Amino acid sequence: MMRLILLYLLLILPAATMAQTIVTGSVRNAQTQQPVVGAIVSTNTGQSTHTTPHGEYSLTIPSEATYLLISHLGFIPDTIVIQHGHSIVYDTQLQPRQLILPEVQVQGYETNRPLLQTAGAISIIDNEVISRSDESSLVRAVNTVPGVRMDERAPASYRISVRGSTLRSPYGIRNVKLYFNGIPLTEANGTSALNLLDAASIGSIEILKGPTASVYGAGTGGTVLLEPKRAKLGKELKVGTTIGSYGFRKYNAAASIAAAKSNVLVQYTHQQSDGYRDQSALDRKVLLISPEFYVSGKQTITSHLIYSDLYYELPGGITKEQYDQNPRQARGGEFGSVKQNASMNQESINVGLKQEYRFTDNWSNTTAIYTLQRFRDHPFNTDYERNASQEFGGRSSFTFNSAIGSIATTYTFGGEFQRGLEIAQTFDNNSGAVGALRSDNEVTAKTGFIFGQAEFELPADFILTTALSLNDTQYGIKRLQLATTGDYTFTKDFDAVLSPRIALLKKLTDQISAHASISSGFSPPTEEEILTSDGALNANLQDEKGANYELGIRGYTLQSKLSFDVVGYYFRLKEAIVSRQDASSVAVFRNVGSTSQKGVETALGYTFINDPASLVNLTKLWTSYTYSHFRFKDYTIYKASEQKEIDLGGNKLTGVAPHTLTAGLDVATKLSLYFNATINYVDALPLTDENTVYADSYFVAGAKFGYRKTIAQKLALDIFAGADNLTDETYSLGNDLNAFGNRFYQPAPERNYFGGISLSYTLK
């Protein structure tokens, strides 16, 4: 009998094995190429599983199973017909549904939760928003976000204001922390070279508004999380070109390959422009290599290499009379921009490596390291600067999931460190040529912090978050030569600062949540504020400190057609840093007491049609509105002409418009035609701390029309044309605040046009 049983097993087991098929694969977001966690993979015969934190799955199915159903809330389900064999791999991309806010995952505050479960003012800019225009810069995309304004004083000369943070930014990005692929992009000296990136290199952007120092270190303005563009599933070759007004032309080429275990994108872009104004040409070349490897269900390794070769000219600010007479002219006079060849020549390479490792179901770690090399050749109106920078740094965070009784808890703790060395030399500028040496400095910047955060999922759908960080910054300046003062060594070591944050979120329904938070932050002066471009040492400048109180509600209703996100806040900033130009156009910085900043930020979206079977299959209207009631407190200046102190307490905050409004319309059809339109209104805003000069309000509009078609599932074609500033407004996008000689204005282009074509071919 035993022999018969053994013989039966020997005969039946191979048959049973032959009747089983092992299906493995991955599930990714078709727009962002990020893994879809927790997707349900099921068969018509009842077998099912969920995707891992890396979007992977494995499922053994019987021979009678005919199809797989892959589904996840917030995505359109996908069905795959099974081709039976011993082992089959299916890699799937799910298309996100429109406006399904609860399932939009965010990285903000290291929570990695759905947006509806994250307490804080967070705005998301996906690749669809970035590509609504000509992708010449991120300005138009960022300016769709309430509470955030991005300026472009000259091509590739950017400023970002989050709730009024450009007060201390005559140029460049300060008081806002930037990360790329989870790795610091803001340097140890407090500045951020966003212009080394091309808009086409960005896959998505998260903007966290207000102090976020508890998790992201120093900064009272906010944090911007940039994610690199990732490869689409399969093998793809892509080329494209765009041309436009004022000699604008852009060329791009990309090759990518993505499978279950890897995702590699290589992209090159070259953008050129003659510029709207005199002395405003641009030439930028960017190479992005963005690989990602899914080593196992426990380990993911991502990295990036960004090489940037950037040249852009600086037309300079002009007066109101010059602005009205001819907005295309550059700054003239003895130190005119054309005469002095005011421009920036910058070559840089940024390399980062990040590993995510899950030790157990409860323990995980993310560690990132990076290095940066940059060279600048910068003739300015009043001097000539040559700098070389070298920097390295890293960030590591651990996450532990546990429970206190029935209360699920998540603990996150870690730290970040950066060290940078800059060799900075300034010379006389002899009509665009290097003159006599003025100063020679070695500047060392060190900054770092440690942080801890705890999240508690309380009864009645409350989520409580508490966080704390300890931050430290130090600058060391070694002056090798200065014509007037000679050699010296100076060290500025700021006191370590504790920055707490506490937030509470209440899930009101499955579709709506409310949140409240109290947070504090600090922002030390940047190296350029301590050591100004004329070589002066601003040794007494102190760091800003502020506290923020916030209340918001977000969600969707009307059968998911209407989305809304409303936040009100009150921010009190002490030792606020402001800038003012002197006679030689050098920015001088000082602490002025405090500011009171109250505001409301609103984002609304309504989808009228979202039906792939309809002739018009998508019609969506969206808008964002910002109200800002920002005032100086405890601020006095000495007015030499009147020989007395002037009290500016109660004045409006310089450079902040009380009202801004952006709205857009997106339409797509079954005939592969699409249309995007955007309008933007900015209220009049003060250009001086005294509130004696204002920039006029302006209203501009832009539109893009295109044809997007996939042919034979291999060739994707996109032909488009569009226009910006259809209202032909004369306005300034990036005013110079408190400018000497009343040179406040940096005029933006008048009505201009663009058009282009993009081709991508998928290789099987």
GIVENDA-V263174 format. One record per residue. N is the residue number from 1. RES is the residue in three letters. OMEGA is omega in degrees with one decimal (999 if undefined). Layout:
<<N/RES/OMEGA> <N/RES/OMEGA>>
//
This chain:
<<1/MET/179.6> <2/MET/178.0> <3/ARG/178.8> <4/LEU/179.6> <5/ILE/179.0> <6/LEU/178.2> <7/LEU/179.3> <8/TYR/-179.4> <9/LEU/179.0> <10/LEU/179.7> <11/LEU/-172.0> <12/ILE/-176.3> <13/LEU/176.5> <14/PRO/178.7> <15/ALA/179.5> <16/ALA/178.8> <17/THR/178.9> <18/MET/-177.6> <19/ALA/-179.4> <20/GLN/175.2> <21/THR/176.8> <22/ILE/-179.9> <23/VAL/175.1> <24/THR/178.4> <25/GLY/179.0> <26/SER/178.4> <27/VAL/-176.8> <28/ARG/174.5> <29/ASN/-175.1> <30/ALA/-178.2> <31/GLN/-174.3> <32/THR/-176.0> <33/GLN/175.5> <34/GLN/178.2> <35/PRO/174.6> <36/VAL/-175.7> <37/VAL/175.4> <38/GLY/175.5> <39/ALA/-179.8> <40/ILE/176.3> <41/VAL/-174.6> <42/SER/178.1> <43/THR/176.9> <44/ASN/177.8> <45/THR/170.8> <46/GLY/178.6> <47/GLN/179.4> <48/SER/175.4> <49/THR/177.9> <50/HIS/176.7> <51/THR/-178.4> <52/THR/175.1> <53/PRO/177.3> <54/HIS/176.7> <55/GLY/-175.8> <56/GLU/178.4> <57/TYR/173.8> <58/SER/-174.4> <59/LEU/175.1> <60/THR/-173.3> <61/ILE/179.5> <62/PRO/-176.4> <63/SER/-178.2> <64/GLU/176.8> <65/ALA/-175.7> <66/THR/179.8> <67/TYR/172.8> <68/LEU/172.6> <69/LEU/179.9> <70/ILE/-173.5> <71/SER/177.5> <72/HIS/177.3> <73/LEU/-178.2> <74/GLY/179.4> <75/PHE/175.1> <76/ILE/-177.8> <77/PRO/179.4> <78/ASP/179.9> <79/THR/-178.9> <80/ILE/175.2> <81/VAL/-173.8> <82/ILE/171.3> <83/GLN/-168.7> <84/HIS/176.3> <85/GLY/-177.9> <86/HIS/-179.0> <87/SER/-176.6> <88/ILE/178.4> <89/VAL/175.4> <90/TYR/174.6> <91/ASP/-169.2> <92/THR/172.3> <93/GLN/178.9> <94/LEU/177.8> <95/GLN/178.6> <96/PRO/170.7> <97/ARG/178.4> <98/GLN/168.8> <99/LEU/175.3> <100/ILE/-172.2> <101/LEU/-174.1> <102/PRO/-175.5> <103/GLU/174.0> <104/VAL/-178.7> <105/GLN/176.5> <106/VAL/177.8> <107/GLN/-171.1> <108/GLY/-179.8> <109/TYR/178.0> <110/GLU/-177.3> <111/THR/-176.9> <112/ASN/-179.7> <113/ARG/169.1> <114/PRO/-177.3> <115/LEU/-179.0> <116/LEU/177.1> <117/GLN/-177.9> <118/THR/-179.2> <119/ALA/179.5> <120/GLY/177.9> <121/ALA/-177.6> <122/ILE/174.2> <123/SER/-176.8> <124/ILE/174.5> <125/ILE/-179.1> <126/ASP/-175.7> <127/ASN/178.3> <128/GLU/178.4> <129/VAL/179.8> <130/ILE/-175.5> <131/SER/-179.6> <132/ARG/178.3> <133/SER/-174.3> <134/ASP/-179.7> <135/GLU/175.7> <136/SER/175.8> <137/SER/178.8> <138/LEU/-171.7> <139/VAL/-175.5> <140/ARG/179.9> <141/ALA/-178.3> <142/VAL/-178.0> <143/ASN/169.9> <144/THR/-174.2> <145/VAL/177.2> <146/PRO/178.9> <147/GLY/-176.3> <148/VAL/174.5> <149/ARG/176.8> <150/MET/179.9> <151/ASP/174.5> <152/GLU/-175.5> <153/ARG/173.3> <154/ALA/178.4> <155/PRO/179.0> <156/ALA/173.7> <157/SER/-168.6> <158/TYR/165.7> <159/ARG/174.6> <160/ILE/177.3> <161/SER/172.7> <162/VAL/-178.9> <163/ARG/171.7> <164/GLY/-172.8> <165/SER/177.6> <166/THR/178.8> <167/LEU/-177.6> <168/ARG/-173.8> <169/SER/175.3> <170/PRO/175.6> <171/TYR/178.4> <172/GLY/-177.4> <173/ILE/179.1> <174/ARG/175.4> <175/ASN/174.1> <176/VAL/-177.0> <177/LYS/179.7> <178/LEU/174.1> <179/TYR/174.8> <180/PHE/-178.1> <181/ASN/179.6> <182/GLY/-177.2> <183/ILE/-177.1> <184/PRO/170.9> <185/LEU/171.9> <186/THR/-173.7> <187/GLU/-177.9> <188/ALA/-179.6> <189/ASN/174.4> <190/GLY/-180.0> <191/THR/-177.5> <192/SER/-179.6> <193/ALA/179.0> <194/LEU/-176.5> <195/ASN/175.3> <196/LEU/178.1> <197/LEU/170.0> <198/ASP/-178.6> <199/ALA/-179.4> <200/ALA/178.1> <201/SER/-172.5> <202/ILE/175.9> <203/GLY/179.0> <204/SER/-178.7> <205/ILE/168.4> <206/GLU/178.7> <207/ILE/177.5> <208/LEU/-172.7> <209/LYS/-179.6> <210/GLY/-178.0> <211/PRO/178.2> <212/THR/-172.0> <213/ALA/-178.9> <214/SER/-178.8> <215/VAL/-172.0> <216/TYR/173.5> <217/GLY/-172.2> <218/ALA/176.6> <219/GLY/175.3> <220/THR/-177.4> <221/GLY/-177.9> <222/GLY/-178.2> <223/THR/178.4> <224/VAL/-179.8> <225/LEU/-179.2> <226/LEU/176.1> <227/GLU/179.1> <228/PRO/174.7> <229/LYS/-179.1> <230/ARG/178.7> <231/ALA/171.3> <232/LYS/-177.6> <233/LEU/-178.5> <234/GLY/178.2> <235/LYS/-174.2> <236/GLU/171.1> <237/LEU/-175.4> <238/LYS/174.9> <239/VAL/178.8> <240/GLY/176.6> <241/THR/176.6> <242/THR/175.4> <243/ILE/-178.3> <244/GLY/-177.8> <245/SER/177.2> <246/TYR/175.2> <247/GLY/179.8> <248/PHE/172.0> <249/ARG/-178.4> <250/LYS/180.0> <251/TYR/177.9> <252/ASN/176.7> <253/ALA/-177.7> <254/ALA/172.5> <255/ALA/-176.5> <256/SER/175.1> <257/ILE/-178.9> <258/ALA/178.5> <259/ALA/-176.0> <260/ALA/-173.6> <261/LYS/-177.1> <262/SER/180.0> <263/ASN/-175.0> <264/VAL/177.1> <265/LEU/172.9> <266/VAL/-174.2> <267/GLN/177.9> <268/TYR/176.8> <269/THR/177.7> <270/HIS/-177.0> <271/GLN/179.5> <272/GLN/176.3> <273/SER/174.1> <274/ASP/177.3> <275/GLY/177.9> <276/TYR/-177.7> <277/ARG/170.6> <278/ASP/178.3> <279/GLN/179.3> <280/SER/179.1> <281/ALA/-179.1> <282/LEU/172.4> <283/ASP/-177.0> <284/ARG/174.9> <285/LYS/-177.9> <286/VAL/173.0> <287/LEU/177.8> <288/LEU/170.7> <289/ILE/-170.7> <290/SER/178.9> <291/PRO/176.9> <292/GLU/-176.1> <293/PHE/178.3> <294/TYR/-171.5> <295/VAL/178.9> <296/SER/176.1> <297/GLY/-179.2> <298/LYS/-168.5> <299/GLN/173.0> <300/THR/178.3> <301/ILE/176.0> <302/THR/177.8> <303/SER/174.1> <304/HIS/170.1> <305/LEU/178.2> <306/ILE/172.7> <307/TYR/-176.7> <308/SER/174.0> <309/ASP/-168.3> <310/LEU/172.0> <311/TYR/172.9> <312/TYR/-177.8> <313/GLU/-175.4> <314/LEU/-177.4> <315/PRO/178.2> <316/GLY/179.9> <317/GLY/178.1> <318/ILE/-178.3> <319/THR/179.3> <320/LYS/179.0> <321/GLU/177.6> <322/GLN/179.2> <323/TYR/179.5> <324/ASP/-177.6> <325/GLN/-178.1> <326/ASN/-176.3> <327/PRO/-177.8> <328/ARG/-177.7> <329/GLN/175.2> <330/ALA/176.7> <331/ARG/-179.7> <332/GLY/177.9> <333/GLY/-175.8> <334/GLU/179.1> <335/PHE/-177.4> <336/GLY/-175.4> <337/SER/179.7> <338/VAL/-179.1> <339/LYS/-176.8> <340/GLN/-178.0> <341/ASN/-179.9> <342/ALA/-173.3> <343/SER/177.4> <344/MET/174.9> <345/ASN/-171.9> <346/GLN/176.5> <347/GLU/-175.6> <348/SER/173.7> <349/ILE/-178.2> <350/ASN/-178.5> <351/VAL/179.8> <352/GLY/179.3> <353/LEU/-177.5> <354/LYS/176.3> <355/GLN/171.6> <356/GLU/-176.6> <357/TYR/178.2> <358/ARG/-179.1> <359/PHE/177.4> <360/THR/176.5> <361/ASP/-175.6> <362/ASN/-176.0> <363/TRP/175.1> <364/SER/-179.0> <365/ASN/171.2> <366/THR/-178.8> <367/THR/-179.0> <368/ALA/173.1> <369/ILE/179.9> <370/TYR/171.3> <371/THR/-176.7> <372/LEU/173.3> <373/GLN/-178.3> <374/ARG/177.6> <375/PHE/-179.1> <376/ARG/172.5> <377/ASP/-163.6> <378/HIS/169.5> <379/PRO/179.4> <380/PHE/-176.5> <381/ASN/-173.6> <382/THR/177.1> <383/ASP/179.2> <384/TYR/-175.1> <385/GLU/173.1> <386/ARG/-175.8> <387/ASN/170.9> <388/ALA/-176.2> <389/SER/176.3> <390/GLN/-175.2> <391/GLU/171.5> <392/PHE/179.8> <393/GLY/180.0> <394/GLY/179.3> <395/ARG/178.2> <396/SER/177.6> <397/SER/178.4> <398/PHE/177.6> <399/THR/179.6> <400/PHE/177.9> <401/ASN/-177.6> <402/SER/178.5> <403/ALA/171.2> <404/ILE/-170.9> <405/GLY/178.4> <406/SER/-176.5> <407/ILE/176.6> <408/ALA/-178.8> <409/THR/174.7> <410/THR/178.7> <411/TYR/177.2> <412/THR/178.8> <413/PHE/-178.9> <414/GLY/-177.9> <415/GLY/-177.9> <416/GLU/178.8> <417/PHE/176.7> <418/GLN/175.1> <419/ARG/-179.3> <420/GLY/175.8> <421/LEU/179.2> <422/GLU/170.8> <423/ILE/-172.1> <424/ALA/177.7> <425/GLN/174.6> <426/THR/-177.5> <427/PHE/166.8> <428/ASP/174.9> <429/ASN/-179.9> <430/ASN/179.3> <431/SER/177.2> <432/GLY/179.1> <433/ALA/-180.0> <434/VAL/178.2> <435/GLY/-177.5> <436/ALA/179.3> <437/LEU/176.8> <438/ARG/-178.4> <439/SER/179.9> <440/ASP/-173.0> <441/ASN/166.0> <442/GLU/-176.8> <443/VAL/176.2> <444/THR/178.7> <445/ALA/176.0> <446/LYS/177.2> <447/THR/-179.8> <448/GLY/177.5> <449/PHE/170.4> <450/ILE/-175.7> <451/PHE/173.6> <452/GLY/-178.1> <453/GLN/178.1> <454/ALA/176.5> <455/GLU/-178.4> <456/PHE/176.6> <457/GLU/-172.5> <458/LEU/174.8> <459/PRO/178.3> <460/ALA/174.9> <461/ASP/171.4> <462/PHE/171.8> <463/ILE/-179.6> <464/LEU/178.1> <465/THR/173.7> <466/THR/-176.7> <467/ALA/-179.1> <468/LEU/175.4> <469/SER/175.7> <470/LEU/-169.7> <471/ASN/179.8> <472/ASP/179.7> <473/THR/179.0> <474/GLN/173.3> <475/TYR/172.6> <476/GLY/-176.6> <477/ILE/177.0> <478/LYS/-178.8> <479/ARG/-178.7> <480/LEU/-179.9> <481/GLN/170.7> <482/LEU/-172.4> <483/ALA/-172.9> <484/THR/-171.9> <485/THR/-178.7> <486/GLY/-174.4> <487/ASP/170.2> <488/TYR/176.0> <489/THR/-177.4> <490/PHE/176.9> <491/THR/176.1> <492/LYS/-178.2> <493/ASP/-179.3> <494/PHE/177.3> <495/ASP/175.5> <496/ALA/-173.7> <497/VAL/173.1> <498/LEU/179.8> <499/SER/180.0> <500/PRO/173.1> <501/ARG/174.2> <502/ILE/-175.8> <503/ALA/179.2> <504/LEU/178.7> <505/LEU/176.5> <506/LYS/175.4> <507/LYS/-176.3> <508/LEU/174.9> <509/THR/174.6> <510/ASP/-174.1> <511/GLN/-172.8> <512/ILE/173.5> <513/SER/176.6> <514/ALA/-178.2> <515/HIS/176.3> <516/ALA/-179.6> <517/SER/171.2> <518/ILE/-178.1> <519/SER/174.2> <520/SER/179.7> <521/GLY/176.1> <522/PHE/-179.5> <523/SER/178.3> <524/PRO/175.3> <525/PRO/174.7> <526/THR/178.3> <527/GLU/-179.2> <528/GLU/176.3> <529/GLU/176.1> <530/ILE/-178.7> <531/LEU/-175.1> <532/THR/-170.9> <533/SER/177.1> <534/ASP/177.5> <535/GLY/179.8> <536/ALA/-178.5> <537/LEU/-178.0> <538/ASN/-168.2> <539/ALA/-173.5> <540/ASN/-178.0> <541/LEU/-176.9> <542/GLN/178.3> <543/ASP/175.6> <544/GLU/174.1> <545/LYS/-177.8> <546/GLY/176.3> <547/ALA/-174.5> <548/ASN/177.5> <549/TYR/-167.4> <550/GLU/177.7> <551/LEU/-176.8> <552/GLY/176.5> <553/ILE/179.3> <554/ARG/177.8> <555/GLY/178.5> <556/TYR/-177.1> <557/THR/-179.0> <558/LEU/179.4> <559/GLN/177.4> <560/SER/-179.4> <561/LYS/-177.5> <562/LEU/173.3> <563/SER/-179.7> <564/PHE/177.8> <565/ASP/-175.5> <566/VAL/180.0> <567/VAL/170.3> <568/GLY/-175.5> <569/TYR/171.8> <570/TYR/-176.4> <571/PHE/178.2> <572/ARG/-176.2> <573/LEU/178.0> <574/LYS/-176.8> <575/GLU/-178.9> <576/ALA/179.3> <577/ILE/175.8> <578/VAL/-179.6> <579/SER/177.6> <580/ARG/179.9> <581/GLN/172.6> <582/ASP/-174.1> <583/ALA/-179.0> <584/SER/178.3> <585/SER/175.3> <586/VAL/179.3> <587/ALA/178.4> <588/VAL/-173.0> <589/PHE/177.2> <590/ARG/172.0> <591/ASN/-172.2> <592/VAL/179.8> <593/GLY/-175.9> <594/SER/174.4> <595/THR/174.0> <596/SER/-173.0> <597/GLN/179.1> <598/LYS/-178.2> <599/GLY/175.1> <600/VAL/179.3> <601/GLU/-174.9> <602/THR/173.9> <603/ALA/-179.8> <604/LEU/175.1> <605/GLY/179.0> <606/TYR/178.1> <607/THR/179.6> <608/PHE/-178.0> <609/ILE/172.0> <610/ASN/-174.2> <611/ASP/-177.4> <612/PRO/-177.2> <613/ALA/-177.2> <614/SER/176.8> <615/LEU/169.4> <616/VAL/-170.6> <617/ASN/175.2> <618/LEU/171.5> <619/THR/-174.5> <620/LYS/177.1> <621/LEU/-179.4> <622/TRP/179.6> <623/THR/171.8> <624/SER/-178.2> <625/TYR/179.6> <626/THR/171.4> <627/TYR/-176.6> <628/SER/174.3> <629/HIS/-174.1> <630/PHE/-178.2> <631/ARG/170.3> <632/PHE/172.3> <633/LYS/173.7> <634/ASP/-174.6> <635/TYR/176.2> <636/THR/174.8> <637/ILE/177.1> <638/TYR/-179.7> <639/LYS/-173.7> <640/ALA/-177.4> <641/SER/179.4> <642/GLU/178.7> <643/GLN/178.1> <644/LYS/176.1> <645/GLU/178.3> <646/ILE/179.5> <647/ASP/179.6> <648/LEU/177.2> <649/GLY/-177.0> <650/GLY/177.8> <651/ASN/176.5> <652/LYS/-179.4> <653/LEU/-175.1> <654/THR/174.2> <655/GLY/-177.9> <656/VAL/177.4> <657/ALA/178.7> <658/PRO/-177.7> <659/HIS/169.5> <660/THR/-178.2> <661/LEU/173.6> <662/THR/178.6> <663/ALA/-178.6> <664/GLY/176.9> <665/LEU/178.1> <666/ASP/-179.1> <667/VAL/174.7> <668/ALA/-176.6> <669/THR/177.8> <670/LYS/179.6> <671/LEU/177.3> <672/SER/175.4> <673/LEU/176.3> <674/TYR/-176.7> <675/PHE/175.1> <676/ASN/176.4> <677/ALA/-178.3> <678/THR/171.8> <679/ILE/-176.8> <680/ASN/177.1> <681/TYR/176.1> <682/VAL/-178.4> <683/ASP/175.1> <684/ALA/-177.0> <685/LEU/-178.4> <686/PRO/179.8> <687/LEU/177.3> <688/THR/177.0> <689/ASP/178.8> <690/GLU/-178.2> <691/ASN/-179.9> <692/THR/180.0> <693/VAL/-179.6> <694/TYR/168.5> <695/ALA/-179.2> <696/ASP/172.1> <697/SER/177.6> <698/TYR/179.8> <699/PHE/-179.7> <700/VAL/-179.6> <701/ALA/176.7> <702/GLY/-179.0> <703/ALA/177.7> <704/LYS/-179.7> <705/PHE/-177.1> <706/GLY/178.0> <707/TYR/-177.6> <708/ARG/-173.0> <709/LYS/172.5> <710/THR/-175.2> <711/ILE/177.1> <712/ALA/177.5> <713/GLN/-178.6> <714/LYS/-175.1> <715/LEU/177.3> <716/ALA/-176.4> <717/LEU/175.8> <718/ASP/176.5> <719/ILE/-174.3> <720/PHE/174.9> <721/ALA/-178.0> <722/GLY/-179.2> <723/ALA/174.4> <724/ASP/-178.3> <725/ASN/179.2> <726/LEU/178.5> <727/THR/178.8> <728/ASP/178.4> <729/GLU/166.4> <730/THR/-176.4> <731/TYR/-178.1> <732/SER/178.9> <733/LEU/-177.8> <734/GLY/-178.4> <735/ASN/173.1> <736/ASP/-174.8> <737/LEU/178.9> <738/ASN/-175.3> <739/ALA/176.9> <740/PHE/178.9> <741/GLY/178.9> <742/ASN/177.7> <743/ARG/-173.3> <744/PHE/-159.4> <745/TYR/174.9> <746/GLN/-171.3> <747/PRO/176.1> <748/ALA/-178.6> <749/PRO/171.8> <750/GLU/-177.8> <751/ARG/-178.4> <752/ASN/-170.6> <753/TYR/176.4> <754/PHE/176.2> <755/GLY/-178.1> <756/GLY/179.4> <757/ILE/177.8> <758/SER/178.9> <759/LEU/174.4> <760/SER/-177.2> <761/TYR/-179.3> <762/THR/178.9> <763/LEU/179.1> <764/LYS/999>>
//
